[in-house]
Amino acid sequence: MTASRTEARHALAEGLQGQAPATVLARLLGQQRDAAAAVEAAIPALARAAEAAAAALAAGGRVAYAGAGSAGLMAMADALELPGTYGLAPESTPVLFAGGAEALLHMKGAVEDDTADVPAALDALGFGPRDVAICVSASGTTPYTLAVAREAAARGATVVGIANVAGSTLLEEAAIAVLLDSGPEIVAGSTRMGAGTAQKIALNMLSTLAALRLGHVHEGLMVNLVADNEKLRKRAARIVAELAGCDAAVAESALAQASGAVKPAILIAAGAPGLARAEALLARAAGHLGPALAALAAARDS
């Protein structure tokens, strides 16, 4: 039987157990760098995936993340960070993880083969043509992940397949195929290493571009963040002050008027007469801060 690329022996693995600690770590780091570099070839596909995700979210659809094992953890990490970072509603980025929450406490390989609950899970979400499924599998053959991809496609959803093996089933069947050719692992088959690194980078890139398209990032700042702790409240105030060109006291007052929402607070601090006017400017700009600020300046100058 021919091993897939992720199961093959890596050249740097030879004699690894007998090497000095610094040599082992240098080889491991080298493989991680190679895996990261493999993402560059996937940029065109990632761009298409991000545009599809942004379009779905803008239209009120969902972007579901699906996977099993290490790949599922990479998918879950990206999904769970989006509400706090970009202000997305948690229900807009559901996670389908093989074995469910119980598998997070003690990961078992057998759940990767269990596909019986997939149709019911998508039924519960009401998954359909407005939605996108981001399905991640290092080998591109994980039964659970393939089942999610196939069921989502059957319901008319757009399927983004992310895999580390060229020609794999997931990539062949996905509407948008993202190949991360990270190659063999130094510990053969341990895809939490190079493959996982490439997946994490790719997912970060995909979701960040989608957030940019939705207007949730402006000039490199998180203008749609949810400030639910002291660190984020201070960050929100700094963002308002920087983009509105005001001092901290004005920024904090604007945030209070906007109930902590950063985008309208920026407009209030920049001169919008109250929350209603700030929200109206944002609505006309489809939630994008740049055009809203420009409209505010034009009105002020006219």
Number of C-alpha atoms within 10 A of each C-alpha: 3 6 9 16 20 24 18 16 17 16 11 16 16 11 9 17 9 9 11 10 11 9 12 17 13 12 16 19 14 14 23 21 15 16 26 22 16 21 22 14 13 17 17 10 18 25 17 17 28 22 19 20 29 25 20 21 22 15 10 12 21 28 28 26 27 29 29 30 24 20 28 24 21 26 28 21 16 20 23 16 15 21 18 17 19 22 19 20 13 15 13 18 23 18 24 25 26 29 22 12 11 11 15 14 8 9 16 14 13 10 17 19 16 16 16 10 13 21 15 10 13 17 12 9 12 12 23 20 16 18 26 29 29 26 31 32 32 33 24 24 17 20 19 26 31 25 22 28 28 19 20 25 22 12 16 15 23 25 28 29 29 30 28 31 25 19 14 18 16 33 27 13 17 21 16 21 23 29 28 27 25 29 22 26 26 24 19 15 20 16 25 18 21 32 31 26 21 30 31 19 16 24 21 19 17 22 22 19 21 25 25 18 17 20 21 24 21 17 10 8 17 22 26 25 24 20 19 10 9 9 9 15 18 13 17 28 24 18 22 29 22 15 20 19 14 15 14 16 12 20 27 21 16 28 24 13 16 21 12 20 19 27 29 31 33 30 27 27 26 22 17 22 11 16 18 13 16 24 20 14 23 21 13 12 17 14 20 21 25 14 15 23 23 13 16 19 14 10 10 10 7 5
